[in-house]
Each structure stands twice: as structure tokens, then as C-alpha cells.
Amino acid sequence: MSKKTFILLNKAKNFGDYNSALDYYTSPAQNFGFASVSGDIGMRIQGKFPLKWTEQGKFFMDGANPQMEWQGYIPNEHNPATLNPERGFVSSSNQHPVDPSYPYYVFDNSYEHYRNRRLNSRLREMEQITVEDMKTLQFDDFNLQAAEALPVMINLLGTHKVDDPAAEKYLQELRSWDYFADPNQKGQTLYSIWSSEVFESIWREFREIGVPVVLPNSYQTVELLTKSPNDSIFDIKSTEGIETAADHVKRGFDSLLVAMKKWELEEGDYSWANFKKTTIQHLVPNFNSFSVTNVYTGGGSGMLNATGSRHGASWRMIVELGPEIEAIGVYPGGQSGNPGSKFYANFIPIWANGEYLNFNLRTIENQEDILFKTSLK
């Protein structure tokens, strides 16, 4: 990382200054967004990226062989970048950074397939975007994976007969769910359990072969369920007969019933916030008393509000450019790093509710005015 990059960015007046500043930045690679009061927008993925042949680094290589080493780096000027794209916006949400026309090999097994599509879809729909619109967007907990997978799963379940009176209740909650993972939603909890059990059932045989395997991700799994439910990939080779996607969906639903029976017996409430149990934990794992548990908030993996049980947005910020720059933001913590301070966790309820604090730039004069008014209270 280069300090010079950020010093120059702080002094930048235009896109050219921004671009020049990034030339000094090497690692860790970052997506740098750009916006100006004149209406220009841009983004650049900046870092020092090794040149790789196709699939280099994807599998084990002989570390003693110099031919396996990186033979160079992608030229800095060839790092992916865009300025004023036709679609009218730039976005970054852990998605694939380039399309197949990019001449260099790019691979990461953890690229996102849902958050970025939801983000781009909403941005295409929005007109004359306001600060309030961006607040809603950053806190959006629509589960696109569920919207695409759940109707398919219910259809594959068919008229599956089970000896459990709760089955119809759960199905009704799933059918009436709007795919938003709000903290009070029960459909999100049921889908989370059912889908994970289905995916586990599909790929279990591959996990048990005794060697490390990179399994198809959730997007690829849903694609198979949707488009190829009778594909031989669903057949469990160790059993008699031929299984299809429907068999895994039914097994997953049976597992859901078992899991829910145990949960309702021990916990009762299965609304999403209570099931997810978001915890903001101290960086030292054993410092549990310095952590905040059971934060009442929605969201989850693969959603714009990517708040899971242990991970989420560590920083939300919105800046409105103009003659006077307006900025709001929030993070899940407080103004004090001292666990004994009453301010240690005072931003967490604000963050959990999707609210923001005023982060406007202040002159020395209005800062002193704010401090004076505060002292009079």
C-alpha cells in the first residue's frame, strides 16, 4: 500500500488526478470508485496482479520448479477500469470484475452471484437517486437466491407426504414469504435451513471421496436444480435406483422438519433475527464480555445487507456531492475503544436499524460551535 496514493487522492481535483494517484497503489487490491461534482463517475480495480497462464494457481504446483513462478505482472494500465459507462452507474459487490474478453486469466472461487445482480437491478430501476434511496439500498435484505430457488424447490417437492403436522404450516410460511430477510421473518429461517440441507444432500457423496474437492457453488447448484433436475449429477451412486433433484429436495425438507422440531423445542421463536443471532465479536475470540450478542437485525449472505451471524457491513457511508458536500455513515461500534466506556457500543443499535450519523466535513469555526452547543446541554 502506498501512502502517496491517499495523499494525492486528498488533493485530487479531477479524474486525471484520481487516476494518477492510483498508479502508486499496489496492495491489497481494491476497487476505487470515483465521482465528481461535474457528473463524472468511474471505477478502477487497482493492485499489482501477477500474470498467470490459464488455471495457474488453481491447483497444486511444484514450488521447487522456477517455471511455476509468476513470470511477470499485468501492466498497470491494463487493470480493469471504466469512466462514465453507458448504463449510468458503477457498482462493486464482490462480483466477477471482467467479462470473457479480458485478455488475462482471472479466477476466484468466491465471486458473488446474487448481491451484485440485485444491486445492478435496483440501480437500473432507480431514477434521480436521493440519499434516502441509497439508505434503503444499502440496507436492502432481499434474498435473490431464495427468489430464484424457492419456487423451484416447492415445485420439486410436489405432494411429498410426511408424518408431521407442522409441515403444512412451514410450507404456507414459505409460500407467503416475500423473500425479504427482515428480522421478524420466519420464511427466511425456513429457507436457510431447507436450502442448506438440499445442497448438502446433493454434494455429500463428493465430500466423502477422501480428497479436497471444490464443489459447485450455490448459484451453479440452483442452475442445475432449475434447468437440469434429471441430470445424472443428482444420482447417488452408492444407492440402488436413480435419484433426481426432487429426491434431494424431499430429503432436505425431511431434514428441515427434524431441525425445526429441535429448534422450536429448545428455542421457540424461529424468526430470522433470533435464528441468525448476529454477534459483533471482539477481535480476540475469548473476549466474549466485550462482544455484543443477539443483535436484532436482518440481512444475510448474498444480500446487499450482508449481515450474517458473524459478518456484516463494517462501514456504511453515503456522500452527496455538490457545492456543500453532505456525508452520512455508521459503523457497528462506538466512539470509544475502551470496553469500560459507555460509548463503546453506542452505534450498534443505529447500525442494526439501518440508520446513519452526520459525517459532514466541518470547518474549525463550526466545529467549535458544535462543541459549544454540546457543552450547554
Secondary structure, DSSP 8 states (H G I E B T S, - for coil): --HHHHHHHHH--SHHHHHHHHTT--SS-EEEEEE-TTS-EEEEEES--B---TTTTTS---TT-GGGS---B--GGGS-EEES-TTS----SS---S-TT-SS----TT--SSHHHHHHHHHHH--S--HHHHHHHHT--B-HHHHHHHHHHHHHHTT---S-THHHHHHHHHHT--SB--TT-SHHHHHHHHHHHHHHHHHHHHHTTSS------HHHHHHHHHH-TT-GGG--TTSSS---HHHHHHHHHHHHHHHHHHHHHHT----HHHHH-EEE--SSTT-GGGSEEEE-----TTSSS---SS---S-EEEEE-SSS-EEEEE-SS-S---TTSTTTTTTHHHHHTT--EE-----HHHHHHHHHHHHH-
